[in-house]
Amino acid sequence: QAHLVESGGGFVQAGGSLRLSCVASGDVFGVSTMAWYRQAPGKERELVASITSGGFVTAPESVKGRFTISRDNLKKMVFLQMNSLKPEDTAVYYCTASLRAGAWYASFRDYWGQGTQVTVSS
């Protein structure tokens, strides 16, 4: 009924930048909070940043000042601009969103993208 598709991952040297994009497609009737998570090898998945439909942002101290989350409500997209990347930012980055899908009266539920690899070399 609905799915999230990420793009923009890749390989970059320390200090470089990448921009991730994620679009919600399918029978989507509403989009609530959208977020990015990441998971490095051997580590738990962690929140990178989230943004509500009204634009309220939550992000951990580890990325504040370097990463910026934004969204385009009309296009049902969320973005993650990553600057001053560090080797410890290397991970698979996942897009997640709370979507109302399938019917206008459906309940919101969480969807996850397939993930995109970000590799930062030292």
Buried (B, 14 or more C-beta within 10 A) or exposed (E): EBBBBBEBBEEBEEEBEBBBBBBBEEEBBBBBBBBBBBBBEEEEBEBBBBBBEEEEBEBEEEBEEBBBBBBEEEEBBBBBBBBEBBEEBBBBBBBBBBBBBBEEEBEBEEBBBEBBEBBBEE
